Amino acid sequence: MALSVLIMGMLMIVNGCKKDDTTDENVVHVPVVATAAVTAITWNSATCGGNITSDGGFLITERGVVYGTGIDPTIVGSKTSDGEGAGLFVSELMDLLPETNYYIRAYATNSQGTGYGSTMSFTTSGSTPHGTFTDSRDSSVYKTISIGNQIWMAENLRYLPSVVGPGTSSATLPYYYVYGYNGTDVAVAKGTINYTTFGALYNWPAAMNGLSGSNANPSGVQGICPEGWHLPSDAEWSVLTEFLGGENVAGGKMKENSGLYWANPNVGATNESGFTALPGGYLYFDNHFHHIGYYGTWWSTTPGYSNIFDRYVKNDNASVYRSESGPENGWSIRCVKD
């Protein structure tokens, strides 16, 4: 009898300990998440994401990817935030460094904690995919940049067959300008720092070089651009800005960001597109130059409702603006490869 009682007591103790070790109160219900493969790797960006296969019984309040140069990054460091809830999600990593090895993990957070997927690694490419092009008309060498399916000049056009001062303007006759120069000597105008840095300014007749307006994609209008290149239509500008995330953010991705040319604050400037937009200012219809350091403005080939569609960016925000301007104004030009 005594032996039976002892055995029963031991079983109760063992069973009691087992029950205590497996109560729901001691189980942490963090999410279960898998890390997706890394794709679309460039010199400064990549696409990745994850799949949350279990929310642990609690609402997913944040999900995304953690990343860094150290193994097994956490939410304390760099991360994306890509919504709520379980299932598949996509993450875009931006502003990365070229030729750098990164580690990533998908993560998901609920009220019980954060769950991580497995760690993956990838290496960004070497640099911005710039090329060069030489204009046979004056031997000017331009950097070029591939953005989506378009190839743009990464500098403002400098071709200057003649030059006049700001007091000379026309809505029908072609005129060429250099910001701050008031004269007619091409050699002297080309010797100025503004010409070297920001290129030339053109009224719309000069930009079009006698051709008719177009909103085709591509425009089919060589205009003042060199052979093999053309002046972009309004539709082509829209393709660029939409590829860069829309008008509200594309300007920042286009603006040069060295701190040398744009007035402070150069809001949102990353130049992650490689477009290298510079604040070359403009000649307004009041026959005065304006806003060097603050505005960059470029023509399109497309007549609008009353004037000509253009695009401009400013120092104080990250947007690209679409407006209409009179053909007598002096704007910069960017050419697109045919």
N, C-alpha and C positions, 0 to 999 in steps of 0.2 A: 504493500500500500504506500509506504513512504517513498519508494522508488518511483511509483506512478505519479505521485504528487509532484516530485522533483522534476520529472520529465515534462509534465504539463506546464509547470512554472517556467521552465527554460524555453518551451515553445512559445509561451505568451510573451516572454521578454524579446525573443528573436523576432516574432511576428510584429510586436510593437515597434521595435527598432526599424524593421523593414517598412512599415507603414509611415513612420515619421520621415524616412528618407525619400519617400516618393509622393508626398503630398503636393497638390497643385500649387500651394503657396511657395514652394521651393523651386518651381520651374519657371525660368525666364522665357517669355514668349516673344523673342526678337524676330524680325522678319528674316526670311530666307531669300537670298538674292544671288543671281548669277551675273558675271561680267561678260558683256558682249565683246566681240572682236573689234579691234581698232581699224578703221578704214579712212580713206581720203586724207592721208597724211601729207601735209605740205611743210614749208619752212617754218610756219608759225601757227598751224592749226591741225586739228584731227577730229574725226567723228567716232563716237563710241556709244556706250549706253549699257543697259542691263535688262534683266527679266526678274521681277519679284514673283516667285512661285508660291510664297505663303506670307500672309501678313501677320501671322502669329496670333490671330484672333483679335487684333486691335487695328484701328485705322492707321494707314501709312500717312504720316504728316509731311514727310519730305523724302525725296529720292533724288539720285543723281550719281555723279562719279567724283571720287576724290583722286587727286593726282599730285605728283611732285617728283623730285629727282632722287628721293630716298625710297627704299623698299617699304612696302606696306603703308602707304599714306592713310591718314584718317581725316575725319571731318574737322579736326582742329586746324588743318592746313587748307590748301587750295581745294575748292570743290565747285561743282555745278549744282544748281537746284532746278529740277525738271518735273515739278508738279507733285501730285499726291496720288495715292491709291496703288493697288497691285497691278501686275502685268508688265508688258514691254514698255520701254522708254528709250529715247535717243538723247544723247548729250553731245554738245558741240564745245570742244576745247579751243579757246582763242588766246591770242597774245602769248604764244609759246616762244621759246628761244630757238634759233636755228641750230642744227647739228647737236642736239641735246637729247640724252636718253631720259625718258619719263616712265614712271610706274603709275598704274591706275588700278582702282578697284571700284566696282559699283557698290552703292550703299543704299539702305532704306532705313528710315527711322519711324518707330511708333512710340507709344507712351511707355513701353517697357525697355527701350534702348535702341541701338543701331546694329543692324546686321550688315556684313560685308561679303562681297563675292571674292572670287580668287583674284590674285594679283597678276596683271599682264604688263608688258613693257613694250615700248616702241621708241624710235628715234626720228626726230624731225629732219627734214632735208637741209641741204647746206645753206641756201640763201634764197632771197627773192629771185624768181626766174626772169631776170632782166636780160634783154638782148640789146642790140644797137642797130642803128640805121644811119646811113650817110646820105644827106640830101645833095644830089649831084649839082644842083643849081648854085650852091654857095659853099659846099663842103662842110656844112654843119653836121655834127654827129649827135644823134639823139638816143637816149635810153628808151627802150620799149618795154612793155609789160603785158603779159597775158592775164586777162581777168575774165574768167568764165570762158566763153567761146569767142571773145573779142581780143584783139591785140591793139593796144593804145600806145601812143607816144607818152612817155612818162615825163615829158617836159613840154612847156609851151613852145609853139612854133616861133622861130626867129627869122624866118625869111622876110627880107626888107628890101624890095626893089626900089623904093623911094620913101621919103619921110617928110612930114609937115608938122607944124606946131599945133597946139590945141585950138588955136583960133580959126583953123580951117576945117570945115566939116561939110558933109553932104549926105543926103539920103539916097542919092542916085550915082554919084561919082565915087570911085574907089580911092580911099586914103589910108595911109599907114602911119603909125605913131610909135614913139617910145616914151614911156612914162617919164615926165619931168623935163623932156627935151623940147625946146622951142626953136626949131630951125629946119633947114632943108638939106643938111650935109649928112649923107648916109654914113660915111666913115666916122664922123664925130659922134653920131647917134649910137653906132655900134660900139664905140669906145666907152660908153657909160656903164656903170655898174648895174643900173636897172635893166638895160638891154641884156647884159650877160646873164643876169640872174633870172629875170622874169620873161624874157623874150619881147616880141613886138605886140602892139595892139592894132586891131583892124576894124574899120566899119564894115557893115554887112555886105555892101557892094564889093569891097576888096576881098572879103572872106569867100564870097561866091564866085568871084572872078568871071562875072558875066553869065553865069548859069542860072537856071530857074530853080525855085524852091522844091523841096522834096520831103516827104515823111516816110519814104520807103525804108526798109531794113534789109540790106544796107542802103544808104541814101543814093548812091550812084553819082554823087556830086564831088568831083575832085576839088573844085574850087581852088583855093590858094595852096592846098596841100601838095606835096611832091608826088611824082608818079608812083603808082602802086598804093597810094593812100587816099583817103577821102575825108571830107568834112562830115561829122556825125549828124544824123537827123535827130529830131526830138524822140522818135521811137528808139533809136540806138542809145541815147542817153538814158531812157527809161529802162532798157535792158540792163545797163550797167548798174543803176541805182537799185533795181530790184534784186539783182544778183548779190549786192552788198547788204541786203537786209531791209531795203526800203528807204524812203526819203528821210525819215527821222534819225537814222543812224549812219547812212552811207557817207555823209560828209566827213565824219570823224575817221572813217576807214580810208578816206581818200586824202586827207590833209597831211602834209609834211609835218614831222613832229620832232625836229632837232632842237627847237627853241631858238633858232637863228633868224627866222624870217617872219613868223606870225606874231602879232601883238598878243600879249597876255590878256586874258587867259585863252589859250588855244584849246577850247573845250572839246573833249572826246577824241582828240587827235591821236591816232595810232599808226596811220599809213599802212595798215596791214594788207591793203590791196596792192600797194606799190605804185599807185597812181601819182603820188607825190604832188598834190595840189598846192600851189604856192599863191600867196596873196599879192598878185601883181597889180591890183587896183584896176582902174578903168578911166576912160575919157567919157564924160557925160555930155548930154546935149546942150548943157550950159557952157560948153567950150572950156571946161576946166578938168584937170585930172583929180581923181578922188580915191581915198581909202586904200592906198598901198599899205600892206601890212595887216589889213583888216578883211579884205574881200578878194576872192578869185572868181572871175566871171568868164564864161565861154559861150560862143555862138553855137547854134544848130543851123541846119539847112531849112528849117520848117517855118513858114509863115503861120502866125496864130490868128486870133480873132480880129485883132487890129494892128499888131506889130509882129515881131519875130520871137519865137520861143528861144530861150537860153537856159543856162544853169549857172548857179553861183553858190559858193560856200562862204561862211563867215567865221571869224575867230571866236565868237561868243557862244556857239552851239555846234552840235554834231550833225546838223541837217544838211541836205542838199535842197536848194530852192529852185523851182521851175517858175519862170516868169516870162513876160513879154516885154521887149524893149524896142525902141525905135532904131531903124537901120543906120542912123547917123552916129550912134554911139560907138566908142572904141573898146572892144572886148578882146580877150585872149582867144587863142585857138588851140585845140587838141585834135590831132588827126587820128583816124582809125585805119588799120591795114585792110586793104581790099580782100 
